[in-house]
Amino acid sequence: MSLHIPFDNSFARLPSGFYAAQKPHPVKAPRLVAWNARLAGLLGLPEQSEAEFAEVFAGNRLPEGAEPLAQLYSGHQFGQYNPQLGDGRAILLGEVVGLDGVRRDIQLKGAGRTPFSRGGDGRAWLGPVLREYVVSEAMHALGIPTTRALAAVETGEEVWRESILPGAVLTRVARSHLRVGTFQVFAARGDVASLKQLTDYGIARHYPEADGPMGLLSAVGAAQAELIASWLSVGFIHGVMNTDNSSISGETIDYGPCAFLDVYHPETVFSSIDRGGRYAYANQPDIAVWNLAQLATALIQQYEDPQVVVEEATRIVHAMPGQIHRAWLRRFGAKIGIAEAREEDAGLIGDLLNRMAENRADFTNTFRALPAGKARDQFTDPAAFDQWAEGWRARLAEEADPEAVMRAANPAVIPRNHRMEEMIAAAVQGDYAPFHRLNAVLARPYDDQPEAADLARAPLPEEVVPATFCGT
């Protein structure tokens, strides 16, 4: 008897031009290596054997009620428009409404070729699957809107990249997979009817209070502004902020060459494909605004006379930098112990960040050490911190409980790049202990965990990971 999942597939009820019906391609020998039981409970999934879950979430056996499909979208990739992209290795099984009343997609990544694969094999290798599992769940624990990981399955097959690597499938859960690029493809084709239908669908699914296309644009801008500020506050670099990787739900999506800062510098880039630094740490706010402008350009195409809403769309896009700044100020104010930061506090925060960059201070460990008075140890010249701290301590005299504010805002542990690489190398050899340990520790990022001090330590020079890779 097949696994029954309480699907309610609203996207599949849209016209066929929005997607291509596509079943997952079976794999040789599926084996479940990770299962998110807590998330499964939230989704209302029934308990099954590991073997049954492996068959279903590798794509070998369709659960009852699934309507598998690959979504259509386009997008700007590093600023250049690609008129058709789509799910090239991902297949949406369907949607469920969880016990919390939230509708979510269940999608298999690495489930084989689709009509949008563009010559790719449609598969994923084990490293990126485990990387996305760990990082997406870590982001959730950090309180940052994100897609989630439900399962990781070995396929028992090999995939070819630079070498022969073990294959795997990730089950991703998201509030939807609607992207800026989903709107762009219909706008670029002049398919106004589909664009209007997609706009109505996006509003109904995510922002029912939004008033028409410009209401949707405003809601997406506000959600993305909060998201970008939250990334910056934990030192996260997405690495590939193309418009097809920009979700209208305000969730972090597509953990390809992503990374977290070790040593702080605003121009830090890890992604091996970002040769010009377009998506560097400090550029992420500007790119988010640029992406919103592309959404605005797409949305206005559904008006008989687009010029009548250009002024309103421009106003919404131009408001986004201020939204990001206010969210950034609130989050970074908390990181230095200020419960309700004022605009004049921005200079104090900026001064600290500049000194951190000049003194090669570790981003996470510097902020976490502030309450204990040990942040100066992160600086090559501790006097640089001491000079800044005079004004900081004077400002904290106005705060009721700055230590509590800092501890709630500054994680003790993040998914550090060198630990992720160690975890992947071990898993390729069949050792999943580092993977499971990372997940357990990262589930409590704001707690002091002395037994996990090695995971909080910054990399030694020989451990530094200079580049991250997409994995496709």
Beta strands, then each sheet from edge to edge (+ up, - down):
strand 1: 19-21
strand 2: 31-35
strand 3: 69-71
strand 4: 75-77
strand 5: 80-82
strand 6: 90-97
strand 7: 103-109
strand 8: 124-125
strand 9: 148-160
strand 10: 164-174
strand 11: 236-237
strand 12: 259-260
sheet 1: 1+ 3-
sheet 2: 2+ 9- 10+ 7- 6+
sheet 3: 2+ 9- 10+ 8-
sheet 4: 4+ 5-
sheet 5: 11+ 12-
end
